[in-house]
Amino acid sequence: MGEWAILLAALALAVRIRAGSFDFAPDALFWLKGIVTMLAVQIGFYYGEINDDWALRSRMEFFLRLGQSFIAAVFLLTLLYYVAPAVRVEPATLLVALPLSAAGVLAWHSAQRWAGSAAASNGVLILGSGATARHIASELLQRPSLGYHVVGLVGEHPAEVRESADPPPVVGILPNLQQIVSERDIDLIVVALEERRDRLPVDTLLRYRNDGVKIEDGPHFFERLTGKILVADLRPSWFVFSPGFGKPRLLRATKRAAEAVLASILLVALSPLLLLLVILIRLDSRGPALFRQSRVGLRGATFELYKLRTMHVDAEAATGPVWATSKNDPRVTRMGRILRTLRLDELPQFVNVLRGEMSFVGPRPERPHFVEKLRQVLPYYDQRHIVQPGITGWAQVKFGYGSTIEDSERKLQFDLYYVKNMSLLLDFAIVLETFEVMLRGRGAR
């Protein structure tokens, strides 16, 4: 909203500068043009990722991304003004408005960084020194732009306090919690104990909560902070009692009906492109253009997934099913590399959506060979199969391609977050980010 206000103010100021008078009174047409134009600029900001953690930490990176955002906005505005000339803003006015917008947005983000630094003076104390506590601390240390300052961990044994000084330090033990809090400026206490029974200082925490200190459950805080779920630290009862997961039948039915209609429209609209890609694939390498592969879907049932062929025929004849371990996989054809980078090889999966085997958004379906392997080593892996698999998903836009057991575990954390929080709004956000991934060609294998 702050950016919207700055962008509209910059446009209004540019009009006044061009007119040589500050008596200009915006009318309804001006606001319509301004909103449409600045919406295009906001879309440019989104795809330029100017709010990314790294951009917020580095001024040079912010400048580069801001420039990329305005270039994208200019291309989008050119197309928009061609389609709808009624909302066109004079090019000379835009030449004045865009630099003013850049200066305003830069000042706005500088103020945000300053506010984040000021907020970081309020510390976070994490109860626990095990894997969960350290995962949370690691995320906070890697993302200083969020404004959290990790004061330290609170262990259970005196020996832990003498551990290495690598951040975050273990600053004390649970029996000394009152002393630790009184000596430090603590704004938030995150409870991340591996075992809480007979160990959680309930009375002390309630007193601090009444005094205005925020108290948060570790796994919930991690989920809200990162958009993923710590799989290794979950108990079976968590899936039963945790809010989410169970979605109303009306939501599922509405989503299914809308996706069937949309898949039909897209298949008809994109049929010329699909025909062209089929011809190019056949010219590039021998073999059929359409590729079918068995995948695991809803409730563990297998189905045939359709893709445009991107590998040479019999590419896995000698090795059997294997993950792509590099971007330059020799099994991939020249045309296949282009299709994978732009994600165009996934287009035939609209047929799977139409048949009810897939959704537009959901966990990506895996091959049965890998599912059997991952079930044995990753707890709760089958929980990702309680919703329909998708062409795109939360794990795909947040993590990308995974080619190891460790990668699959990290993707499972995102998949479970999606299953727990599935909604039409989240689906829409994932679709938006998918277009960004396609444009940037990130994570293709």
DRENDRENKE-178282 format. One record per residue: x, y, z of N, C-alpha, C in turn. Coordinates in steps of 0.02 Angstrom, whole numbers, plus 50000, padded with zeros to 5 digits. Example, Ala and Ser with C-alpha at 12.3 -4.5 7.8 and 13.67 -1.06 7.14 Angstrom:
BEGIN
506604971650390506154977550390506604983550390 506424988850354506844994750357506455000250394 
//
This chain:
BEGIN
500414994050000500005000050000500435006350000 501005005850036501465011550035501745012849966 501905007449931502165008249862501615011049816 500995008749824500445011349784500395018949793 500405021249855500335028349870500915032349839 501515029649844502105033049816502055033449740 501865027949708501825027749635501295032649608 500715032749640500185037349618500385044649630 500715045849687500935052749702501465054949651 501905050249631502415051949581502095053649514 501575049949495501235051349432500885058149435 500545059549491500205066049498500715071749496 501285070849529501805075949529502085076949459 502185071449421502435071849353501965075849308 501305074749317500805078549277500865085949293 500935087649357500985094649376501635097749349 502185094049351502815096649325502755097849250 502445093049215502365093849142501915099649125 501395100749166500935106249152501205112949174 501735112849215502025119049240501585122549291 501135118749321500675121649370500495116349422 500425118649485500245114049539499505114749557 499125117749511498405118549522498015112649493 498365107649467498035101949436497615098049487 496995096749470496545092949514496385086249480 496615080749507496495074249475495755072749468 495555070449408494865068349397494825060749395 494235058149382494125050849382494555047449329 494625050649270495025047649217495755047149237 496005052349271496705052149294496815046349341 496345045449389496435039949437496395033249402 495965032549352495925026249315496585024949279 496845029949244497485029149209498035027649259 498025031249314498555030449364498545023549395 497955021049413497905014449444498125009049396 497905009349332498105004349283498855004549271 499125010649263499845011349250500255008849308 500065010749369500455008749427500355001349444 499794998449423499714991249431500244987649389 500374990149328500894987249286501574987949319 501704993649351502344994649385502394989849445 501844988849481501844984249537501984977049514 501704975249458501844968549430502584968049413 502874973449385503594973549373503994972649437 503774975949491504104975149556504074967849579 503484964849569503394957949592503884953249556 503914953849490504354949449453505084951449458 505214957649478505904959749492506144957649560 505684955149602505834952649670506204957849712 505954964149712506304969249751506184968349826 505704964149845505594962849916505924956449940 506334953449898506694947449916507194949049973 507314944150016507764945150073508444947950051 508714945049998509384947149976509364954349950 508834956249915508764963049891508704967949949 508374965950002508294970350060508954971150098 509404966250092510044966650128510574970550090 510524970550023511054973549982510774979349942 511044985349951510794991249915510934990549840 511524987849822511684986949751511194982049719 511054976549754510584971649727509884974849719 509694979149766509044982549762509024987049700 509574990849688509594995149629509514991149565 509874985549561509844981349501509134978649490 508834976349543508164973449536507644978849522 507744984849550507294990349536507324992149461 507924992249433508004993649362507674988349319 507764981949338507444976549301506674977149305 506434979249364505714979849373505424985149328 505764990849321505514996249279505544994349205 506054990649185506094988349116505514983749100 505364979049147504794974549138504144978549135 504094983749178503484987849179503384991549113 503924994049084503874997749021503624993048965 503894987048962503664982148911502924980548922 502724979648984502034978049000501574983848982 501794990048997501394995948981501314996848906 501844995448869501804995948796501264991348769 501244985148794500724980448773500034982748797 500004985148859499374987148888499074993148851 499494998048834499245003948798499035002348727 499344997248698499144995148631498454991948633 498334987848685497684984348691497134989148714 497314993648761496804998248789497075005448786 497045008648729497335015448722496995020648766 496385019248791496025024148832496385025448898 496795020648922497135021448986497855023848976 498015025948916498705027848901498895034348936 499505034248966499805040148995500335042748946 500385049248938500855052148891501575049648906 501945047548854502635045148865503075050248902 502995056648885503395061848918503235062148993 502595061049011502405060949081502715054949116 502715049249082503025043249111503775044149122 504105047649075504825048849082504985052849145 504515057049166504615060749228504385056549288 503835052849279503545049149336503975043249358 504285039749311504665033749330505275035349374 505685040449357506235042149403505985044449471 505435048249472505145050349536504915044149576 504615039349540504395033249573504985029449602 505525028949562506125025349586506405028549649 506435035349650506695038749709506245037649769 505585037949758505115036949812505145029849840 505175024949795505205017949818505855016549854 506405019449830507055018549863507025021349934 506735027349942506675030350008506225026150053 505685023550024505215019450062505555013050088 505945009750045506275003650066506845005050115 507165010750107507685012750156507375013750225 506775016750226506425017550290506225010850319 506035006150276505864999450299506474996050330 507054996750297507674993750324507844996850391 507765003550396507915006850459507435004350514 506795003750497506305001350545506454994150566 506674990050516506844983150533507444982750579 507934987250568508524987350612508324989450682 507864994350686507634996650752507254991150788 506834987550750506444982150780506894976450804 507474975650770507914970050788508224970950856 508164976950887508434977950954508034973951006 507414972050988507024967751032507204960451017 507424956851068507724950351055507244944551059 507454939051029507094932751030507494927751070 507164924651119507484919451159507144912851142 507544907751126507274901251105507394896151160 506854893451186506904888251238507044881551204 507614878751217507824872451186508494873251152 508844867751145509494868051111509564862251062 509014858851047509034853151001508934855350929 508744850450887508694851650815508174856950798 507584856550831507054861350816507274868450832 507564869450891507794876050912508324878750863 508774874550843509314876850799509064878250728 508564874450705508254875850640507934882750641 507574884250694507244890850700507764896350703 508284895450745508804900450751509164901550684 509284896150648509634896750583509224900850534 508564899650531508134903550486508154910950505 508124912550569508124919450590508794922850575 509344919250585510004922150571510104923350496 509814919150455509894919950383509444925350354 508964927750393508484932650367508434938650414 508974942550420508974948350465508464953650446 508254953750382507774958850360507104958050395 506964952350425506334951350461506314955250526 506894957550549506894961650609506954957850674 507144951450672507234947450733507974947150752 508104947750816508794947050841508804941250890 509164935950873509194929950915509674931250972 509404931851032509814932751092510204926351107 509874920651101510204914351113509714908751127 509984902951141509594897051158509624895951233 509114892551260509104890651331509104883051334 509644880151359509704872951362509424870051427 509554863651436509294860251496509844857951543 510474857951519511024855451559511584860651561 511904861651619512444866651625512994865751574 513134859451555513684858251507513554861551440 512914862451422512754865451357512964872751353 512984876251409513164883251409513884884251387 514294879251396514994879751378515134877351307 514594876551268514694874451198515024880051159 515184878651096515544883351054515164889951049 515544895151034515254901851029514924903250962 514894898150918514564899150853513844901250865 513594906250827512914908550839512414903250820 511864902850859511744906750919512034903250980 512254906951031512534903851091511994901051136 512174896251178511734893851231511864898251292 511394902651308511514907851358511324905851429 511044899951438510854897851505510444891551503 510174889651561509774883551566509084885451593 508604880951583507904882251599507794884651671 508104881451723507984883851791508164891151802 508594893851759508814900851766508454905551717 507864903451693507524907351641507364914451664 507134915251727506964921951751507574926551751 508134923951772508744928051772508954929951701 508894925251654509094926451585508664932051555 508004931651566507544936551538507654943451570 507774943551636507854949851670508494953551649 509004949751627509644952851608509664954951535 509154952951497509164954351425508504957451403 508524960851347507914963851320507564958651276 507074955251304506744949751269506034951951250 505884951551185505224953351160504814947151144 505154941651128504814935551106505174929451133 504794924751161505074918351183504764912951139 505184909151105504954903651062505094897051098 504584893151110504644886851147504784881251097 505404878651097505604873551049505954867751085 505684865851143505964860251181505804853651147 506284849151146506174842551115505674838451156 505704839151222505244835751268504994840751319 504324841651323504044846851366503754844251431 503594837951434503274835151493503724835951554 503454839151606503804840351669504414844851661 504504848051603505084852351593504884859551575 504284860451548504084867051526503914871451587 504244877151595504104881651651503474885751639 502894882551648502264885451629502124891851668 502204891751734502044897551775502464903651755 503114902451743503554907951723503354910851656 503184906451608502984908851542502334912651545 501854910351586501214913951593501324920951622 501784921451670501924927951700502214932751649 502694930251609502994934551557502484936451504 502034931851488501514933351438501064938851464 500884938651528500474943951557500844950551559 501504950351561501914956451562502044959251492 501774955951440501834958651373502354955251329 502694950151355503174946351314502784941251273 502914940951208502554936251165502844929251175 502404924351179502614917351185502334913551125 502774910151088502544906351029502804899251031 502384894751006502584887750998503084887050941 503624883350952504164882950903503954880650834 503644874750827503444872450760502964877250725 502494880150762502034884950732502404891150709 502864893650749503264899550731503674898150668 503984892250665504384890350607503944889950544 503344887150551502894886650494502694893550468 502514898050514502314904750495502894908650465 503494907450490504084911050468504314908950399 504284902450384504614899650325504154897050271 503514895850288503064892750239503214885450229 503494882150280503604874950276503544872050346 503524865450350503404861950414504004857550429 504234857650491504794853550513504564846250519 504704842250469504454835450466504784831050520 505424831850530505794827350575505554827850647 505244833450666505054834550736504314833450749 503944830950700503224830050708503064823450743 502504823550778502234817450808501594815750771 501404809250768500804807350731500184811150754 500124812750819499534816150844499474823250815 500034826050792500014832850764499554833250704 499564827950662499144827850603498404827350621 498264824450679497564823550701497294830050730 497684833350771497434839050809497624845850780 498094846150734498304852550707497754855450663 497624862050668497134865150624497354864650551 496874864250506497044863450435496934856250413 497204854450357497164847750328496464846050303 495964845750347495294844050325494964849850289 494854849250224494554854550184493824852950169 493384857950170492674856650156492584853650087 492084849350081491944846150017491754851349964 491414856749986491214861849939491824865149907 492354866349947492964869249920493274864649868 493314858249884493614853449838493194852849773 492534852749781492094852049722492144858349679 492154864249711492214870549673492864870749634 493404868849668494064868949636494084864049578 493794858149587493794853049534493414855449473 492814858349484492404860649428492744866349390 493034871149427493364876749395493964874449355 494334869749382494944867349347494764863449284 494214859649285494004855849226493824860649169 493464866049186493274870949135493894874449109 494344876649154494944880249133495404875849091 495474869349110495894864749072495624863949001 494964863548993494664862848927494814868948884 494734874848914494864881048877495594881548856 496044879948902496764880348887496984875348834 496704869348835496884864448785496684866748715 496094869848710495874872348645496304878348624 496414882948670496784889148654497514887648636 497804882648669498514881348659498654875748609 498134873248577498224867748530498704869648472 498684875748444499184877448392499904877148418 500014879548480500684879348509500894872148521 500444868048546500604860948558500784857448493 500424858948440500564855948375501254858048350 501424864348358502094866848338502644863348379 502544862648444503044859448486503134852048468 502574848748451502614841748430503044841148367 502954845548319503344845448257504084846648272 504234851548314504934853148330505274847348366 504904844048411505194838348447505364832648399 504904831248352505014825848304505604827548257 505684833948240506244835948197506914835648234 506894836748300507504837048340507794830248355 507364825148368507614818548386507084813348369 507304807248361506844801948342506414799948402 505824797348386505374795048439504744799148443 504254796748481503614800348488503704806948525 503274811748510503324818248543502994818148611 502474813948619502114813548682502414807948725 502494809348788502824804648834502344803048891 502264796748908501834794748964502264791249017 502104792749079502494790049134502044788749194 502144783149228501734781449286501934785849345 501444788849379501564793049437501074791149493 501244792949554500814791549612500404797849627 499744796849631499294802549642498904802149706 498274804249702497844804749760497764797949795 497864797949861497814791949904498264786249880 498814787949847499304782949828499144779249764 498594781049730498414777749667498884780049611 499054775549566499494777349510499074779449449 499354783649408499034785849346499564787349294 499364788049232499824789649178499864797149168 500444799949180500544807149172500794808549101 500524813849070500714815649002501194821549002 501714820948962502194826348953502434826348881 502714831948859503074832048796503764829048808 503984824848763504614821248774505204826148772 505624825748823506214830148827506864826248827 506824819548832507424815348833507454811048770 508044808448758508124803648703507734797248719 507514793848668507144787648677507584782548715 507284778948762507634773948803508224777048842 508124783148865508664786648901508844783048966 508364779448997508494776149061508534768549053 508624766148992508644758948980509214755649018 509784759049022510374756049055510394757349129 510094762849152510154764849222509544763549264 508954762949231508334762749269508154769849291 507624770549332507414777249353507944780749395 508144786649374508634790649412508414797949409 508604801649461508474808849460508974812449414 508754818049387509214822349350509654825949400 510314824849398510764827449448511104833849427 511004836049365511324842149343510894845549290 511024851949278510654855649228510834853349157 511424850349150511664848149084511614840549079 511044837849094510924830749091511004828349019 511464823749005511574821548935510984817848906 510514815548948509934812048922509434816748889 509484823248903509004828148879509194830448809 508694830948765508814833248696508904840748694 509114843348636509184850648629508504854148637 508004851548604507334854348611507064853348682 507234847648710507014846148778507274851148829 507884853548818508184858348865507784864848864 507564866848804507164873048799506484871948831 506174866248818505514864848846505534864748922 506064861748950506114861349023506234868149055 506654872249022506794878849049506164883049053 505744882649000505124886648997504524882849027 504644876749050504114872449079503564870649029 503714871148964503214869648913503084862148907 503544858048932503434850848928502854848548972 502634852849018502084851049063501394852349034 501354855648976500704857548948500214851748938 500444845848915499954840348906499624838048971 499884840249029499574838249092498894841549103 498714846349059498034848849062497534843149049 497754838149011497324832348999497214828649064 497744827849104497694824649170497224828449216 497254835149211496794839349252496074838249229 495964838049164495294837049137495014830249158 495454825249162495234818449182495164817649257 495334822749295495254822349368495824818849403 496374817649368496954814149399497434819149432 497404825449410497844830549437497454836949447 497784841449483497524848249493498034853049462 497844859349453498324864249430498864865449483 498654865449547499114866649602499064861049653 499644858549673499674853249723500384850349724 500524845649769501184842549769501324839049703 501924839749677502094836549613502084828949621 501754825449575501734818149580502414815049565 502604810149605503254806949598503164800049567 503694797349541503684790649510503654785349564 503294779749552503214774549603503884772049631 504394771549588505044769149611505324773549666 505274780149657505534784849706505084785349767 504424784649757503964784849813504114779249863 504214773149837504374767549881505024768849919 505494771749886506134773249917506064778649971 505684783849956505614789450002505164787750062 504684783350052504264781150107504674777950163 505204774550145505604770950194506044775550236 506204781450210506684785750245506384792350270 505824794450242505524800850261504864799650298 504824801450361504194800550397503644804850368 503034802050367502434805550345502454807450271 502864803950232502904805650160502234804750126 501844799650146501214798250113500684803650128 500814808050175500324813250190500244818150132 500744818550089500694822850030500204820049978 500004813849987499554810649939498814811249959 498664815150013497964815850033497614821249993 497974824749950497664829449902497904827649833 497554830149783497754828649714498434831849698 498854828249661499484831249639499364836949590 499854841249581499764847049539500284847849485 500114851949435500604853749383501144858149413 500944862549457501414866649495501234866049569 501674868449612501544867649683501974872349725 501814872549790502174876849837502914874949840 503064868549839503764866349842504134868249778 503784868149721504114869749657504314877149653 503884881649678504044888749673504504891049729 504514887349786504934889449842505594885849845 505634879849817506254875949821506534874149753 506104871849707506344869949642506424862449635 506894860549593506994853449578507414850249633 507224844149653507604840349702507874833949673 508504832449687508814826449656509144821949708 508994823149773509274818949826508744817649879 508904813049925508444811749981508364818150023 508924821650033508894827850073508444833050039 508504833649973508074838349937507344836349944 507214829849940506514827449946506234828950015 506654828550066506414830250134506234837650139 506644841850109506504849050111505874850550070 505784847250014505174848249974504554845850012 504634840350050504074837750089503854842850141 504314846750169504134851850217503674857050185 503814858950123503384863650087502724860350067 502754854050045502144850550024501654849950082 501894848250141501454847550199501164854250219 501554859550211501284866250225500694867650178 500774865850114500234866950066499624862750085 499724856450100499164851950117498794854750177 499164857350226498854859950287498474866450275 498744870650231498464877450223498134878450155 497964873150120497694873550052497084878150050 497094882850002496534887449992496574890149921 496034893049897496024896049831496514901949827 496564905749882497024911449883497744909049878 497924903749914498604901149911498744898349841 498254895049811498324892549742498474898249694 498114903749702498214909549658498924912349666 499154912749728499834915249740500354910649709 500244904149712500724899349683500734900049607 500144901049576500114901849504500504908049483 500434913549521500804919649506501554918449509 501774914949561502494913649568502734908749515 502294904349491502484899649439502664903349375 502274908549358502434912549299503114915849306 503274918049366503934921049377504484915849367 504384909749393504874904449385504974902849311 504424902749273504464901249202504854906649165 504714913049181505044918549148505794918649162 505964916749224506674916949244507034910349229 506654905049215506954898649201507324895649260 507074896849321507404894549381507264887149393 507774883549417507684876749442507554871449390 507634873049326507494868049274508044862749272 507834856449261508314850849254508094846649195 
//
